[in-house]
Amino acid sequence: MTKPDRQHAGILADEMTGIAGLASGQGPALFQAGKVAVVTGIGPGMGRSIALGFARAGVDVVLAARRADRLAAVADEIRALGREPVAVPTDITDAGACQRLVDAAVDRFGGVDILVQNGHHEGDWQPVLTADPQVWRGIFEVNLFGALHLVQAAVPVMSERGGGSVILVNSGAAVRTPATMGAYSTSKAALAALTRTLALEVGAAGVRVNGVFLGPVLGENLERLGAGAAAAAGTSVEEWLETKATEMPLGVVPSPDQCAGAVLFLASDLASVITGQHLAVNGGQWLT
């Protein structure tokens, strides 16, 4: 085995120390002091878990969602951790609103280092041949153009600070397309292409761009889906979830908190040489 040089050995030692510190609550922080994260799609699921994860790691957080009540609830939880977030009601289909969101981050904290686009819209499931094009457009407005508006507003600010990290939260539907879910799956496949293309274009500015392919995640969206499936099968939602867990080698449907860890990793310096990639965060339900 080739002996590592001192520089590489030092980098590895620093990374391992950081990982150990995360596990024990001691040692180097996951993020340097003064980092600022903008997180969209704030709600009771992934958005909340991601935002709280950043706050616990000492990152200043700017919250965005359409619903003011959900913003307020998560903002209160962050304040309970001793940090003061900024909550900005935002419709990501509006480019101007996305710019105002980034401007609010700059005004309050001086810039943006991390952008997590977690907002999404599933829409109605329709066969392709009889689908309403307006339904497709509505889904694309959120899932693709919402992400486009956000990166166009945030990445130039990141570049001015010497770099940053963009995480575009995606779905396994981008690569495993269910029948009648064409609009959502196609929009997510387009989002994956945007992730890779942007990574190539902004890497020289020190900006990394990655995504996560989520599978089923515990929460209200999955329970709503499960209610319909359970009713059709004549079982309960709980039984449906138990069956869903058997599809995963780990034997568990992940929680939002468990999945949020992958996002924090990609945002952190532990992933400093990772860009243009997607992590499959799905309990092993399907492999990439």
PyMOL commands that set and color helices and strands:
alter all, ss='L'
color gray80, all
select helices_A, chain A and resi 6-24+46-56+68-80+95-109+128-130+133-160+172-174+182-205+220-233+237-246+256-267+269-271
alter helices_A, ss='H'
color red, helices_A
select strands_A, chain A and resi 36-39+60-65+86-89+114-117+164-171+207-214+278-281
alter strands_A, ss='S'
color yellow, strands_A
deselect
rebuild
show_as cartoon
